[in-house]
Amino acid sequence: MQLTVSTWNINSVRLRIDQVGRFLRERRPDILCLQETKCPNDKLPLKELQAFGYPFVVHMGQKGYNGVAILSRYPFSETGVMEMCGRQDARHIFVTLSREAKAAAGLTIHNFYVPAGGDIADPDLNEKFRHKLDFMAEMRAWGSRAKPTSGPSILVGDLNVAPLEHDVWSHKQLLDVVSHTPVETQALEELRQEAEWIDAMRHLRPEPEKIYSWWSYRSTDWAQANKGRRLDHIWLSNTMKDSLRSIDITRETRGWERPSDHVPVTAVLEL
């Protein structure tokens, strides 16, 4: 069977419910993972999301900030969340697909929203940056302890780090900018490699191809300037690597009315 998994930082699911519906109608992934839903659980537009053809929805949210959700055509046998860094700030949720998912049964999907880290790349001067580094350190410890890649698993999300030279529009100019500093890129790559996750995008589309999934709202002509960063990721357990058929970004969503500054990333797997 073919399984299509998408991840998208939607930057308010209520504000952009029409964009979510349009993407789901046009691309029709089996599973959509959202970040920055920006609403508590009781305010999630559940009926609207289910009406798009996704009856199975889990969400961990809070008022005005963060929030992660997973929409699926297939039911779950297990769901859960991790409270990273001792905070109840809605930055992780996971599901395991049930036997009704056929060849995808038993697949676990982790959806993360890593802290952005603020503007100053110094943990002593910027608590937000310290939190980001602590969050990734906790992800690394989780990978070592829980061994999430020991079975079929996918990790997706807005990881808020562009780890490689060609994941940003200018490697040299962004070395001191949060999301591409050496301390962040090293931390993300170490936690990925130690847990044996496969970076799906770079597995099929290696450097030096430039790939971005985020363009700042500050850029009035984002498409022409094209000063992007690859902040949104899909990682696979090694057992899933050979099933990967394609991965791409839906760049055009950045040009939709009232867009998110992130665009969806979608992987297609043959199971």
C-alpha positions in Angstrom: 0.0 0.0 0.0 1.0 3.6 -0.5 1.1 5.9 2.6 1.4 9.7 2.3 2.5 11.7 5.3 2.6 15.5 5.4 3.8 18.0 8.0 2.9 21.6 8.2 3.4 24.5 10.7 0.0 26.1 10.1 0.5 29.1 12.4 -3.1 29.0 13.8 -5.4 26.2 12.6 -8.5 28.3 13.2 -7.3 31.3 11.3 -6.1 29.0 8.4 -8.8 26.3 8.4 -9.6 27.1 4.7 -5.9 26.6 3.8 -5.9 23.3 5.6 -9.0 22.2 3.7 -7.6 23.3 0.4 -4.3 21.5 0.9 -6.1 18.3 2.0 -8.5 18.4 -1.0 -5.6 19.0 -3.5 -2.9 16.8 -2.0 -5.0 14.2 -0.1 -2.3 12.8 2.3 -3.2 9.9 4.5 -1.9 11.7 7.5 -1.3 15.4 8.2 0.7 16.6 11.2 0.2 20.2 12.2 2.3 22.4 14.4 1.4 25.8 16.0 -2.3 25.1 16.1 -2.5 28.0 18.7 -5.7 26.9 20.4 -6.7 24.8 23.4 -8.2 21.4 22.8 -11.8 22.5 23.3 -11.4 25.2 20.6 -9.9 22.9 17.9 -12.2 23.0 14.8 -12.6 19.2 15.1 -15.8 18.8 13.0 -14.4 20.9 10.1 -11.2 18.8 10.1 -13.1 15.5 10.2 -15.4 16.8 7.4 -12.3 17.0 5.1 -12.1 13.2 5.2 -10.0 12.7 8.3 -12.1 11.1 11.0 -9.2 10.3 13.4 -7.8 13.4 15.0 -5.6 13.9 18.1 -4.5 17.3 19.4 -2.5 18.8 22.3 -3.0 22.5 22.4 -3.0 25.6 24.6 -4.4 29.1 24.2 -2.6 31.3 21.7 0.7 29.4 21.4 2.3 26.2 20.2 0.0 23.1 19.8 0.4 19.9 17.7 -2.2 17.8 16.0 -2.3 14.6 13.9 -5.1 14.1 11.3 -5.5 10.6 9.8 -7.6 8.5 7.5 -6.7 5.5 9.7 -7.5 4.8 13.4 -4.9 4.7 16.2 -4.1 1.9 18.6 -2.2 4.3 20.9 -1.7 8.0 21.3 0.3 10.0 23.8 2.4 13.1 24.5 5.7 14.0 26.1 6.1 17.0 28.3 9.5 18.2 27.2 11.7 20.1 29.7 9.1 19.7 32.4 6.7 22.1 30.6 3.1 21.5 29.6 3.6 23.6 26.4 2.1 21.3 23.8 5.1 20.6 21.7 4.8 16.8 21.1 2.2 14.2 20.2 2.4 10.7 18.9 0.2 8.0 17.4 0.5 4.4 16.5 -1.6 3.2 13.7 -4.0 0.3 14.4 -4.4 -2.9 12.4 -7.1 -1.2 10.3 -4.2 0.6 8.6 -3.2 -2.7 7.0 0.5 -2.6 5.9 1.0 0.6 8.0 -0.3 -1.1 11.2 2.1 -0.6 14.1 3.7 2.5 12.5 4.4 5.2 15.1 4.4 8.8 14.1 6.0 11.5 16.4 5.1 15.1 15.8 7.4 17.8 17.3 7.4 21.5 17.5 10.9 22.6 18.6 11.1 26.0 20.2 12.2 28.8 17.8 14.8 30.1 20.2 14.3 33.9 20.0 16.7 36.3 18.2 19.9 36.1 20.3 22.0 33.0 19.8 23.5 33.0 23.3 21.9 30.8 26.0 23.4 33.0 28.8 21.6 36.1 27.4 18.5 34.5 25.9 16.4 32.1 27.9 14.4 31.1 24.8 17.6 30.0 23.1 18.6 28.1 26.3 15.2 26.4 26.2 15.7 25.4 22.6 19.1 23.8 23.3 17.6 22.0 26.4 14.7 20.8 24.3 17.0 19.2 21.7 19.2 17.7 24.5 16.0 16.1 25.9 15.1 14.8 22.4 18.6 13.3 22.2 18.2 11.6 25.6 14.8 10.3 24.6 16.3 8.8 21.5 19.0 7.0 23.5 16.6 5.8 26.2 13.4 4.9 24.3 15.0 3.8 21.0 12.1 5.1 18.9 13.7 3.8 15.6 13.8 0.2 16.8 10.5 -0.4 15.0 8.8 1.3 12.1 8.5 5.0 13.0 8.4 8.5 11.5 9.4 11.8 13.2 8.0 14.9 11.7 7.7 18.5 12.6 8.9 22.1 12.6 12.2 21.4 14.2 13.2 25.1 13.8 16.7 24.2 12.6 18.1 24.3 9.1 20.9 21.8 9.6 22.9 21.8 6.4 24.7 24.4 4.3 22.2 24.2 1.5 19.2 24.3 3.8 19.5 28.1 3.9 19.8 30.8 1.3 23.2 31.9 2.6 25.2 29.6 4.8 27.8 32.3 5.6 25.4 35.1 6.3 23.2 32.9 8.6 25.9 31.3 10.8 25.1 33.7 13.6 21.4 33.7 13.1 19.2 31.5 15.3 18.1 28.3 13.4 21.4 27.9 11.6 24.1 28.5 14.2 26.7 25.7 14.6 25.5 24.8 18.2 22.0 24.2 16.9 22.9 22.4 13.7 25.3 20.1 15.5 22.8 19.4 18.3 20.1 18.4 15.7 22.4 16.3 13.6 23.8 14.5 16.7 20.4 13.6 18.0 19.2 12.4 14.6 22.3 10.3 13.9 22.5 8.8 17.4 18.9 7.6 17.2 19.5 6.4 13.6 16.8 8.6 12.0 17.1 9.0 8.2 16.5 12.5 6.9 14.0 11.7 4.2 14.4 14.9 2.2 18.2 14.6 2.0 18.1 10.9 1.4 16.3 11.4 -1.9 17.4 15.0 -2.7 21.0 15.4 -1.4 23.0 18.6 -1.3 23.9 20.8 -3.1 20.2 21.2 -4.0 18.8 24.2 -2.2 15.5 23.3 -0.4 13.5 25.6 1.8 10.2 25.1 3.7 10.0 28.6 5.4 10.1 32.2 4.2 9.9 35.1 6.6 6.8 37.3 6.7 9.3 40.2 6.8 10.2 39.7 3.1 7.7 41.7 1.0 8.5 39.7 -2.1 9.4 36.3 -0.6 9.2 34.4 -3.9 11.6 36.6 -5.8 14.0 37.1 -2.9 13.8 33.4 -2.1 15.6 33.8 1.2 14.3 30.6 2.7 15.3 28.0 5.3 14.5 24.3 5.6 13.0 24.1 9.1 10.4 21.4 8.6 11.5 17.8 8.5 10.4 14.2 8.0 12.7 11.5 9.4 12.3 7.8 9.0 13.5 4.8 11.0 16.1 2.8 9.1 13.6 0.0 8.5 11.4 2.5 6.6 14.2 3.9 4.3 13.7 1.5 1.4 9.9 2.3 1.4 10.5 6.0 0.6 9.4 6.8 -2.9 9.2 10.7 -3.0 9.4 13.8 -0.8 8.6 17.3 -1.7 7.3 20.7 -0.5 4.1 22.4 -1.5 5.7 25.8 -2.1 2.6 27.4 -3.6 0.9 27.5 -0.2 3.2 30.3 0.8 1.5 32.4 -1.9 -2.1 31.7 -0.8 -4.2 34.4 0.9 -3.1 35.0 4.6 -0.6 32.1 4.4 1.5 30.5 7.0 5.2 31.3 6.7 5.9 27.6 6.5 4.8 25.2 3.7 3.8 21.5 3.8 6.4 18.8 3.4 5.1 15.5 2.1 6.6 12.0 1.9 5.2 9.1 0.0 6.0 5.6 1.1 5.3 2.2 -0.4 4.7 -0.3 2.3 
